[in-house]
Every structure is written in C-alpha cells, then in structure tokens.
Amino acid sequence: MPKKAKTPFAHHALERACERYGILFSKKQQLAFGRMLSNPKYTIRLTRNRLACYFEGKWYLLACAVPTYSEPSSTMPLYTVQTFLRPEDATEEDKQILRHNERYLKINNDAFHVLPVSHKMTESSPQVKRMVELPADVLTGDELPHDEIQSAESILKTLCDKKQ
C-alpha cells in the first residue's frame, strides 16, 4: 500500500496562513504547496530559517524547519512550514536577498516592496490607452471629413509601429 502524502504544515501554520494572508488551503493546495517548497524555481532561501515561496500568484513569507532526513521523497516535503509570517515581517537582510534574486525579479510580483519603482515599470509596463476624440458630428452619423480620416490613419499606424 503506498504511503499517504503528508502536507508540509506544522499544527498551527494553516491558521496563520488564514489569519495573515486570508487564505484557507484545501488538502490539494496543501500538497501542491509542499511541491512548490521543494521547487527552487519558486522558493527563495532567506536569512535564518525563513523562505519566500511563490504559490498560485502570491508570495508567502514562511518560517520553516528543515527535516533531519537527507533524501527528500515524494511523500515527505523538503521543508516543514512552522508558521506563515506577514510580508512586512521580512527583515532588511531578507529584503536585500530578494532585491538581488533573479527569480524574484523575473516573477516581478513585488509583494515584499523591495524593488525600486523604476524596475517595476521597466519589467512590465501596462499598455497605455490613448483616446482619440472624434468630432460630435460622428455621433450623428455624418461622414468624417477626409483630413480627419487621414489623421486617424496616421495615428493608428504610429501606434501599431510602436508596439512592434
């Protein structure tokens, strides 16, 4: 009979997740979270026993215990989450690690507020919507004058060229 998969959470950790992040993990999410903890792509070791883990579009700050056994298995998580800390509980050392971590920068979700504003804007700047006002007679169904059509075409062409 296969061993039952164990969740990576200590006794009160799930209560702290609910209290500090407003989330109640289902059993399936708990097991998925455990897999994320052992995935270095979504987990960043911080100072002392702390980890930052990215799960389902959100960063979590955790206090963890490393198990005493040496080989991780499919039924045992790599870490045991002792508690969930609030994002604002990150120390200056933790923030320094995050500020220079490639994975944190690549995910570009600055939950710990450590990145300069200029970096956030360059990574994924939202699309700027431009409004072009049309004359009032368009609303009545009258045809646009030829020069306004040419102007609109040149604006659209310029915008399309900028996106490429």
N, C-alpha and C positions, 0 to 999 in steps of 0.2 A: 504494500500500500504506500503511495507517495506521501511524503511529508507535507503537511499543510503549510502554505506560505504564511510567514509571520510579518506583521506590519512593523515598521521601524519606529513606532512611537512608544515612549515611556507612558506610565499611567496617566499623568495629568497633561501631557503635551497637547492632546486634541482639544482639551478645554481651553488651553492658552491660545491655540490657533483660532478658535471661535471668538474668544474674548478680544484678541489683539488684531485679528485680520478679518473677522466677521465671516469666517467660512467653517462649515462643518463638513469634513471629509467623509465620503462614503467609504465602505470597505474596499471597493475597487480603486478609488482615488488614493487611499492609504497605500495600497500595494504599488500603484503607479508612482507615487511619491517616493517610495523606497527605491524603485528602479532609477529614478532621477538622481537620488542621492549618490548612487554608485556610478553615475554617468558624469565624467569630468567635463563634458561639454556644457552641462547645466548647473554645475556645483563649483563654488569657489571657496577654498580654504582661507579663512581669515585668521585673526590672532587667537591664541589660546585654543579653546575648544569650539570656536564659532565657525559656522558655514553660512554662505549665502547660496540659496537654491532657487532656481527659476523653474516654476511649475505652473502650467496652464495659464501663461501670460502674466504671471506675477512673481516678483522676488519675495523670498521669505528669509528672515534672519533667524538662525537656529543655534541653539546650544546643543552640542552633540557629544556622545561618548563613543569612542572607537572600541569595537569589540576586541576581546582578548584572543580570539582565534585568528589564525593567519590567513586562511583561504576563504574569500567570500564565496557563498554558494547561492544557488537560485532560490533557496527557501529562507535564507538568512540575509538581512540587509547589511550593507557595509558599515553603516553608522546607526546608532540609536539616538533618536531625537529626544533629548531630555526636556526641552521646552522651546516654544516659539517666542522670540524676542520681538519687540516693536522695531520697525525700520529706524526710528530715531535713536534706538539704543546702540547703534553702530558706533564704535569708538573712532577716534581720529586715525588710529593705526588701521582699522578695518576700512575706513573711507579711503585711505591712501592706497591700500591694496586694490580696492575696487577701481579707483581712479586710473590705475595703470594696467588693469586687467583687460586683455584683448577680448575675451568672451563677454565681459560686461559691456564693453564699448560696442561690440558687434550686435548684441541683443538690443542695445540702445533704448532701454527702459530704465530711466534713472530714478528708481524707487528710493534710493538712499540719498539723493540730491548731492552727488559728489562731482558731477561734471560741470565744467564751465558752460555758460549759456551758448557761447559761440559754437561749441562742439555739438550740442543738441540740435542746433539749427542746420549745421552742415550735413549731419548724418541723414536726416530725413525731413527736409523742409516740406511742409504741407503745400499742396498745389494752390497757387494764388488764383482766385476767381476774379476775372475782370468783367465789369459790367459795361456794356456799350449802350448808351441811351439812344433810342430811336425817336424820331420826331413824333409828335402827337398825332399827325395825320395817318400814321401807320396803323394806329389803333382803330381808325375808322374804315380801314380797308383801302385807302388810297395808295397808289403805287409810289414807291420810293423814287426820288429823282436820281438820274444816272450818276452824278458825282457822289452821292451818299452810298450807292451800291459799290462804286469803286473804292471808296474809303473803307467800307466794311470788309471788302475782299482783301485789301492790303493789310488791315489789322489782323484778320484771321490767318493770312499767310505768314505774317510776322510771328504770331503766337505759335503756329504749328512748327515753324522753323526753329524756334527756341526750345521746344520740347525734344527735338531730335538732337 
